[in-house]
């Protein structure tokens, strides 16, 4: 069984968020929360919040055991890019990201 949580339109570069996502992919959910707690990146706080939501979905909706959960998939997709002109010759790009975290019980 698999439970997931999605956070959309996060004001964060997907490239920088993928560096943090690679740290916890395939790990136990409780270990991943500990790793994200002490990772000094902006993306770590947002991914941790999404992971905790996925764990809560698994325990409340599907009655899974919290200690047996594993981060099965974690995807960082690119969202729309906000563009700002600021009266200059070049456009300032402000990227957004969509974060999807899925947890499953080990088998």
N, C-alpha and C positions, 0 to 999 in steps of 0.2 A: 504494500500500500504506500502511496506517496501523497504528501501534503505540500502545498506550495504557497508562497506569498510573493506579491509583485509590488514594487515601488516604482512609480512612473514619474517622468519629468523632473528628475533630480538635477539641480544645477551643479554638475560635476562632469569632468571629462571622462568619457568611457575608457580611454587608454590608461589613465591613471587609476581608475577603479578596478580595471582588470588585474593590475599588479597586486592589489589587496585580495581580490577574489581567488587568485592562484594560491595564496597562502592557506586557504581553508577548504579548498575543493577536495572531497573524498575523506575528510576527517570526521570524527565523531562530533555531533552537534554541540555537546557541552565543551569539548576541547576547542572547537572553532570559536565559541563565544569567548572563552578565555584568551585565545590568541588575538581576537579582534579588540578585546578590552585594552590590551597593552600595545597595540600597533598605533604608531604616531602618524596617522594619515587621516584626512577628512573623510575619505571613502570608508574607512574602517567603522566609523560611528554609524553611518547610514546602512552599511551592509549588516552590521550587528543588529540593528533595529529590525531589518527585514528578516534576518535569520530567526530572531526571537519570535517574530510574528508567525513564521512558518512552523516553529516548534509548538507554539500555542495552538495553531490550527490543527496540528497532528494530535495533540493530547486532548483537546476539547471536542473536535469534530469526529475524529476517527479512533479515539480511545487507544492510541499507541503509547508505549512506555517511553518516557523521556530519555532514559539512560541508553536505550537501544537505537536511538535515531542517528542517522548518518547523513551528511550533506551529500546528496546524490548528484544534483546538478546545481550550478550557479552560473547564470548568464548575465553579462553586462552588454546590453544592446544600445546603439546610438539612437537618441531621440532627436527632436527638431533643434536646429541651431538658431539661436537668437542673434540677429545682426544689428550692430549699432554703428552709425556713421560718425558721430561726434565731430562733424565739420572738418574732417581731415581727408587726405587722399585715399587712405585705405580703410576698409571696413573691419571693425572689431567683432570677432566671432565669439559667442558665448555658448558653448556646447551643453547639451543635456543628455541624460542617460536613463535607461529603463533597467531596473535590477530585478531579476527573477531568481528566487532561491527555492529549491525543492529538497525536502528531507524525506527519507524513507527508513523503515525499520530494516535492520540488517538481516540478510538471509544467506 
